[in-house]
């Protein structure tokens, strides 16, 4: 693969580096009250655009196709929303006595509270040949489904007609609650205001996107708009203004030692949790197939940057250390893609050999000739 082809493939990670560099050169452009007016263009327009885009692209029918694999879904969601943030919290109690920057440590906790991404976990599961439907369900379920009554009715429109209302539980509700539970109410914004803004900039655009999708579904399937690219470009704007605030604040100092240690911790956490999910899902009494295990590994350990950064922007609005809290999530995103991509051949080889072995054990034995 040539250099230009590699750059085109990894343009988003390169874009993160470039927007942070641009923010460092001229932070006044993207600060609050600056020419870009991020308090309006980012807080409301950009965040709403991401979730409207998500509503347009979310294929509800793909969720219903994988709905019945309850045990797998429970495993992924409990690991993601209970085990992951709790394990990180316990680990951070030990790290709190070290000289590592405390805001980067808080950022590690925010990583643990994030839902799984819709893109990377599904793409890597598909690359290996795992249970793609289960990956789609858990990624979308973890990222988008909301605690709305009556199966998400909006006027006369029933957005999720095939999903029982008791599973529409967390998405934008649980992640902010976990952030406030583990980090406390650090935001200058009152608790009710946080959820009001989440509703207006996340729930409403998402619902509108789903309604619009119902009317232009055939056109979307035919034209296949670049939803991922659009969301990524908007996300780069959010990252840019976040770091403009950082570099414009003379009181914020990030030491290289803390940053290097955080990078090491993130890669270690990724590898450890991938190994743990592999061990748990391959036990003799687990009943998961090798393809299920692949989906579990990626969906349980990957975290959403696309949803995470906007949520942090809302929950910690006006907080001067927001950008430092965001750094671990910005590192975790490329780390999960890099590690996942490197492990695809190994995991695929294991899955294929395991499937062959299971197939042989299930074949009836030939009768012994006397």
N, C-alpha and C positions, 0 to 999 in steps of 0.2 A: 504493500500500500504506500503510494507516494505521499510526500509531505502535504501537498495541497489537498489531496483527498482526505487525509487524516484531519487536517484543519477544518474542512467542510463537515466532516462527521462529528467532530468535537467542538463545533462553533459556539455552543452555549457555555461550555467551561471556559473557552477563550474569551467569550463575551463578559463573563464574570470578572476575569482578570482585568480586562480593558476598562470596564465601567468603574471598578475600584481605583484603577490608576487615574482615570479621568476625574474622579471625585477628589483624589489626593492633589491633583494639579490645580483645580479651581473649585473648591468646595462651596463657594458663595452662590454658585448657579443653582444648586439643588437644595439649599437649606430652606427651612421654614421662613416664608416671607420673601424668598428669592424669586428670580425671574420665572422659574418653573411652577411656583405656587404649589408645592407638594401637599400642603394641608388640604387642598381641594383636588388637584389632578391625580395624586397618588392615593390619599386616604379614601376618597370616594370613587373617582372615575376609574383608576387603574385596577383597584381591588374588585370593583363591580364587574369590570370587563373580563377579568380572569374567570369569575364564577359564572357569568353569562355564557362565556365560551365553553365552560365545563358543562353547563346545562344543555347547550346545543350538541356537544359531542358525546354525552353519556347515553349509551345504548341500554335502556332499561330492560329490553328483551333478553340481553345477554346475562343480566343478573338473575332473571327468573329461571334460566336454563340450568343454573348451577345451585339453585336455592336449596335443594333437598339434601345436599352433603353436609348435614348439620354438624357432625363431629369435627370435620375438618375446619369449618368456619369458627366453631367455638374455640378450637385449639389456637388458631391464628389470632382471633380477637382478644382472647385472654392473655396470650403471650405479649401481644402488642400493647394492650391498654392496662394490664395489671403487672405482669412480670417485668417487662422492659423498664417502665418508669420507676418501679420499686427497686429493682436491682441497681439502677443508676443512682437512685437516691442513697441507698446504703453505701455504694462505692464512694460517693461524694462526701460522705461523713468522714471517711478515711482521708480523702484528698484535701479536706478543709484545713488540715493542720500543716499542709505543705505551702510553699511560697507561690504556688500557681495562682494566677490572676483570678480573683473570686467571681468576676463577671463572666469569664470564659467557663468556669465551673457551672455557673447558673445556666449558661448556654447549653452545656452538656445535658442538663436536666430537661431543658425545652426539647432537645432532640428526642429524649425518651418519651415525651408526651405527645409527639406528633403521630398522625395516622399514616398508614402505608400510602405510597404514591400510586397513581393510576398507570403510569407509563413504565418505569424501569422494571418493576417486579413482573409485570405481564410480559414485557419484551424478553427478559432473560428466561422466564419460564417457557416461553414459546421457543426460544433458541435451543434450549435443552431438549424440548419435546415433552415437557411435563403437562400437568393438568391445567391447561390454559383457561378453561371456563371457571375453575375454582379461583384462579389468580385474578381474573377479571372481577368476579363477584366480591372477593375480599378487599381488593383495592378500591373498587367503587363504593362498596358498603362502608369501608372505613373512612373514606374521604368525603363522601357527599351526602349519604342518607341522613335525614334530619328528624328531630323529634316533633313531627307534625301529626296532628290528629286526623282521623278519618282517611287514612291512606293518601295523605297529601292532596286534599281537594283544594283547588284554587278556582273559586267561582263554581262553574259547572264542569270544570275539567278535573278528571281524576288522573293524576300524573303517573302513579304507580299502581295500576289496577290489579296486577297479579301478585303484589307483595302484601302479606298480612301486616296490619298496622303495628303489631307488637315488635317487629324487627326494625322499625324506623326510629332508631333510638339515639345515635350519637353524633357522628360527623362533626358539625360545628359546635355541638353542645359539650361533649365529653372532653375534647382537647383543651378548650379554655378553662374548664373546671379543673382538669389535671394541672394546668399551668398555675392556676391560683392556689391549688391545694399544695403543690410541692414548692412553689416559689413565693407564695404569699401575695397579698394585694399590693405589689410594688408599683403598679400603675397609678398615675395621678387621676385617672378616669374612674368614676364610681362604677361599682359592679353592674348596676342596672344599665348604665350608659354603654358599657362594653357589649352587653348582649343586644342592646337596641341597635348599636352600630353593626354588630355581626349580622343581625337580622336584615337590616337594610342593605348592607353591602355584600352579603353572602347568600342568605336564604332567598331574598326577593329576586336578585339577578339569576340565581340557579333555577328557580321555578319558572321565571319568564323564559329562560333558555329552553327548558323542557317543553313549555307550551308552544314556543315558536318551532321547535323541532318537530312537533306533531304535524304541523302544517307544511313544512318544507323537507320532510324526511326523505322523500324520493330524490329531491334535488341534492341534498347533502350526500346521499349514497352514490349518486351519479358523479358529482363534482369532487367529492372528498376534499373539502377545504383543509388547509394545514393548521388544524386546531392547536397541535402541540407547539408549532413554531410561533403562533400568535401569542399564546400564553407565555412562552419563554421570553419573547421580546418585551412584553409588558412587565414580566418579572425582573428583567434586567433594569428597567426604569426604577422599580421599587428598590432594588439593591443599590443602585446609583445614589438615589436621594438619601437612603439610610446611611451610607458611608460619607456623603457630603456633611451630614449632621455630625458624624464622628470627627472628621478632619477639621471641621470648623470649631470644634470644642477643644480649647487648650488644656482642659483639665483631664482629658482622657489620654492615658498612656498605655500602650500594649508592648510588653517586653517579649523579646524573641524566645526566651527560655520557655515561657508559658505557652506560646504558640506551638513550638516544636513538641512539647509534652502532650498538648491537646491532640495534635495530629497523630502521635503514637497511640494515645488512648483510644481515639476513634477507630483506627484500624484494628486495634486489639479487641475492642468491643464487638466490631463487625465479625471478626473471625470467630470469637468465642461464642457469640449468639448463633451464628450459622451452624457451628459444631453442635451446640446444645439442641437446636431444633432438629438437626439430623438424628442425634441420639434418641430424642424423645419420640420422633415419628417413625423410627425403624425398629422399635421394640417389638418383641414377638406378639404381644397382645394389643398392638396399636391399631391393627386392621387397615392401615393406610397402604395404598399401592405405592410403588416407586415414583410414579408420576405425581401422586399426591404429595409425596415428600418434597419433590422439587418445588412445587407451588408453595408449600409450607415454609421452606428455607428462605425463599425470596420475599414472600409477603410478610412474614413475621419479623424480619430484620431490616427491611427497607423503610425509609421515612420520607415523607413528602416535603420537598422544598417549595413546590408551587403553591401549596396550601399553607405551609408553615410560616413563610415570610409575611404574607398578608395578615395572618392571624396574630403574629408577634407585633406587627405594626399597629394593630387595633388594641390588643390586650395591654401592651406597654407603650401606648401613645404618650408622647411628651417626655419619655424617659431618656435621660442623656446617655445611658449606657446600652441603649437598644442595639446599636451596631455590634458591640462586643458580645452581647447575648446571642446575636445572630451568627457570629463567626463559626461556632461548631456545626451548625446546621449547613452553612455554606461549604464547610469541609466535608461533612458527612455525605452530601449529595454526590460529588465526584468519586469519593471513596467507595460508596456502594456500587456505583457503575463500574469502576475499575476492578474491584475485587470480584464482582459478579461475572464480568466479561472474562477475566483470567481463569475463573473456576468453571466456566461453561463446558470446556472439553472434558475435564475431570468428572464433573457431576453427570454429564451425558454418558460417559463411559460406564460409570457405576450404575446408572439407571438401566441402560441396555443390558448389561451383564446380569443385573438383578432380575429383570423381567424374564430373561432367558432361563435363569435358574428356577424361578417360580413356575414358569411354563412346564419345565421338565418334571418338577415335583408333582404337578397336577395331572400329568399324563397317566392314564391307566397302564399298569404293568401288564406285559404280555403273559398269557398263561404258560405255565411250565409244561413242556411236552414230556410225557412219561414213556 
